[in-house]
Structures are given as structure tokens and as C-alpha cells.
Amino acid sequence: LNSRPLIRPGATIRIRDNVIAPAYFEGSCPHPLCASGSLSLPLDPADLCEAPGCPNVTARLDGPSVASACSEDALRLDGTGSANVGVFPSRYRWAVGLPPGAEPADANATALAEVQARLAAVPADSPTVELRGSFLAAAAQLRFTLNVTSTLTGASEATDLDVTASTAVPPVLVVAASARVETRPAAPVLLRAWGRPSSCWPAGLGTRMTFRWAVERVYRTASGADLTDDPVLGLDLASLGVSASRASLQLPAFSLRAGQSYDLRMDGAMDADGRSNATRRVTVVAREEPLDVRLAGGDRRVPVTGRVVLDASASRDPNVPGSLGSSARLTFTWQLRQAGSVAAEAACAACPSP
């Protein structure tokens, strides 16, 4: 199968004769070692995605909970942190309404209709929306909803974001990264961010800002199991010697553990008026890297009675700092097989094992 066939629940994959060979087989099919006899693998919808971590499309909507009342400032809604399944692009459906308890005043209704018209014009393949205009202040409160659709697994559950218009003119915060960042444990992480006053901020009040990063949640990427309060698996910025009071956040290598996700929050506030504040969120996912297996010496020719030493002690786990071989708690399984051409292996099918 190449990367394009569409396999849906309920489909059947049929395996042909002489196309599947054992792992590490250097010959080509047809060959006695290749599989023969057709095999059908039905995909039962009842058996799919039952185990924890089974991939499924999920919607994630990031953006400020407080929008500037200044008509020149933009409200940016970000769905790039949503998780897709398969090689086909996701499709995004944006909607807006009033949160429960919001008064359906005339101003709300007018502003709501304007936002709905703007969202209707957003292309289905766009994971982000940027809105400008005084209607944000007129609406007072809006609830934005995002659904993400995958060709393979259908639509996600809806996710909501309530946005309230502020009379305090919050600052503009920018994180130069998508809402979901993937990395590896051995790589340092730098989240560049900055802030500026709103374009409607009174010039006489000063432009100094205070920033603060915080860890909102730590969890296993596959199962979602919460690890925030775990003293070993959690993330404590202070114990790492990381400054959380700067606009940008830098995490040293091996701060994050493979297979875990970290929800981080950056708050920014104007020093002259603490009510003028804004928040941005980023999820950092530490993916697990495969083991690095290193066999010293490579291929060689030795006398029949010669001594052969195979040394894999330089193998390492790239997810663990500075560990090689047994110190990385690796276990080793050795296999011995006949090498050579297809013809040689076929001719020696009855030979005793070396």
C-alpha cells in the first residue's frame, strides 16, 4: 500500500501471494520464505480505536478569552493544534453563537450576524481565523465553536472558546509557534514570544509589560493520563533554573519526557493597569525517538574456526541523556541467519543451522 489508498472501517485488505517476506530478508519474492496463500484482513468498525491512544481527529481551539475593544486590534482564533488522522488535509468548520446566559440584546444580535457572515466566508481548509472590527466590543460576549473533519475518521467533537470584549484594552501577545509544537527530548525548546500595547492604549500611561510563563498541565500523549502533580514526571520550571518571567521561554535539552505533552500558558499585563492583560497557550509534545542500535565492526570475513565478537554496547536510547548499552536499561536479543543470495539460500534450505 502506498500513502494514498483510503481504508475505511468495514473495508477488507487482501494480501497476494509472494509479496510479504520475513523481516531482515535480503532476497526477493517469489522465494520459499515468502508468504503464500491469500489472506484477508477485515477491518471491523467495532474493533477500531478501542485501545487508549488510538489516533482520532480532535479539535483544539486556541485564542484569547478577552478581546480588545479597540477596532484596530485583531482577534485571532487558532485551530492549528487540532490533531488530524491520515495524509489528507483536515477540514475546519467555524461557528459562533452566544454563551449560555448572555443577553440577546440588539447589539449582540447585530454583532453576531456580522461575525457569522465573516466565518461563513472562511475557506474550509483554513485552521485560523482573524477578525477585526468594532462588532467585537458591541457583542460583549461570543462563543466560537470549531469542528474538524478527517477523511478517515469523520468529524471531531466540537470545542468551544468564550470570548469577552474588554473595556481595559488588553495588550497584544504573540508566540512565534503554532498552538501545538512537536519536539524530541534531546532538543532544547525555545518559544519566542513578545508583546505590545494595544493600538488604542493611551500613550501617557507607559508601555512597560510584565510576562509570566506557567505549566498548566502535563499528561501522557497517548492516554491523556494526568501527570501534572507527579514529582518525577511533572514539569517544574523553577527546579530547572528556567526563567518564567521573560517574554520567551527556553527549556534545556531533556527537560521534557518522551511520550508526554505539556500545556504551557504565557500571561502578559500592562504595568500601568493590571486589568489590561492577555493570555496565550502552547502545547509542546515530546515524541519518542526509536532506539539507536549500533553494531561495531560491520560486515566481515573470518576463518571458519575464527572467533567473532559482536559488540552493540554503543547502542543508546536517544530519549535518555548520556546512556549507552546496559546503562540505558536496554535489553539485547540476537538472531543468527544464513546470509547470501536467494539462490544460495534456496540451495541450502536443508542445510543444518550455522
Secondary structure, DSSP 8 states (H G I E B T S, - for coil): --S-----TT-EEEE-TT----TT--S-SSSTTS--S-EEEE--GGGTT-STT----B---B--SEEES-TTSEEEEE-TT-B--SSS--EEEEEEE--TT----HHHHHHHHHHHHHHHTS-TT--EEEEESTHHHHHSEEEEEEEEEETTTEE---EEEEEEEESS---EEEESS-SEEEE-TTS-EEE-EEEE--TTS-GGG---EEEEEEEEEEEETTT--B-TT-TTTS--TTTTT---SSSSEEE-TTSS-TTEEEEEEEEEEETTEEEEEEEEEEEEEE-----B---BT-S----TT-----B-TT-B-TTSTT-BGGGGT----------S-HHHHHHTTTS---
